[in-house]
C-alpha cells in the first residue's frame, strides 16, 4: 500500500464515523519565496525612487508574515509599515482612502484617536484580495506618502501576480 491508498482508507473510516477528514492545503498564500519576489519588486521601485523603506506583509489574522527594512530606510518605517498593513485590513480599504472619512465632519471623525493611534490614514497600506475577499495586506513606510503608495502598489501587484 502506498501513502495515497492509506490516506483514502483513513478518509473512508473517518467518513463512516461522521468525521470529515481535513483537506490537504496544496497552496500557501504566504509562501516565503512569493513574498520575497514581491518585496524585491518593491525594492526595485524604491531604488528607482531613490528612497529606503520598510515593508510588512500581514495576513488577515494580523500576523506579520514577512518584514524587510532597507538599509537606507528611516527608523519610523519599522513602526508604521505594519500599522499601515493592519489599517488596510481593519478598514477593508487602502489607507489612502481612509483619510477623507476621518476628517472633521467626516463619518469616522476621530477614529484614529478612538483606536489609540493604531489606525494609519495616509497612503502606503493596501489590502490583498482574492475573489473579493481580503486575505492580508501590505504596508510600506519610509518615503513621502506618494512614494510609499507607489512602492506598495508594486509589491501588491507582484504578490497578486504570484498568487494566480
N, C-alpha and C positions, 0 to 999 in steps of 0.2 A: 504494500500500500504506500502511496505517496502522500505528501503533505495535503494536496488538494482533496484527495479522497477522504482523508481523516477529517479535514475541515467540514466537508459535506456531511459526513456521518454525524459529527458533533452538532451541526446545524439542524439536522433532522431530529435528533434526540431532543434538543432544546425546544424545537417547534412542537414536538409531540407533548411536551410538558408545558406548553403555553408561553415559553420564553423566546423572545426574539434574539437571535444571535447578532452581536454587534457587526455592523458592516465595516469592512476594512476601508479606510480612507486612503485612496491612492494619490491624492493631491495634497500638497502642503502649500496653502496660500502664502505663508510667510517663509518660504524656502530661503535659506541663507544666501545661496548664490543669486537668486532672483532679486533679493533685497540689495545685495552688493552691486549688481548691474544697475539697479535703479539709482542707488546713491552715486555710482560712477557717472551716470548721466547728469546728476545734479552737480557733481564736482566739475564736470566739463563746462556746464553752464556758468557756474560760479567763477571758474577760471577765465572764461570768456568775458565776464563782467568785472573781473579783477577784484573779487571780494571773497572773504573767508566766512564760512557759515557753519552752523551745526545742523545736523539732520536728525529727525526722530521719526521712526516708523512704528506706529502703535496699532494693536488690534482692538476690536470693539469691546474687549474686556478691560481696556485701559492699561494693558501691559505693553511696555516698550519692547518691541521685538528686535529692533536694531537702532543704534545711535552712532553717529560719527561726527566728530568735531575736527574741522580742518585746522591744520597747524597755524594758519594765519587768521583764524576766526576769533572774534572777541568773546570774552567770558560770559556776557549776558545771554548769548545764544544758547549756551548749555542749559540755561534755566527756561528760556522762552520757547525753544523748539518743541519740547514735549507738551508744554501748555497750549501751544497752537494746535498740535495734533489732538489733544484732549478736547479743546474747544470745538474743533470741526466735528468730532464725534458727538459731543454733548448737544450741540445746536443743530446737527444734521445739515450743515451747510459750510461752504468755505468761510474762513474767518473774515475775509474781505467784505462779505455780505452782512456780517453781524453789526457792524458799526452804525448803520442807519437806524437800526431798531433800538439802540441803547442811548441815543442822543436825547437831550431834554425834549420832552413832548412825544418821544417815540414810545411804542407799546411796551418795550422792555427797559425803559429808562431805569438806571441804577442797578441793572442786572449784575454788572461787574462787581459792585460793592456788596451785593447780596451773596455773591459766591466767594467772598473774601479774596478777591483779586485773582482767582483761578482762571477766569474767563479772559481770553485774549480776543480783542475785537479789531485787529488790524491784519493786513494780508500776510500770508505765509503758512496757512493751515488749510488743507484740502482733504475732504473725506474720500476714502476709497470705496467704490461701489461696484456691485455686480448684479445685474438684473434688478436694479432699483433698490437693492439692499446694501446698507453700509456695513462693511466688514472690518474697517480700520480707518486710519488717516495718516497723512504725512504732515510733519511740521518742519519748517525751515526758518532759522533766525540768524541774524548777524549782519545783514546788509541793510540798505534802505528798503522800505516796505515794498517798493516796486521790484527790487532785485530779489527779495525773499520770495515774492509771488512767482516771478518768472522761473526761479530755480525750483521751487516747489512744483510748479506745473511740469517741468522737465522730469522730475523724479516720478510724479504720478503717471505721466504719460508712459514712461519706460516700465514702471511697475505693472500697469494695466496691460501693456503690450505683452509682457511676460506672463500675465495671468491667463491669457486666452490661448 
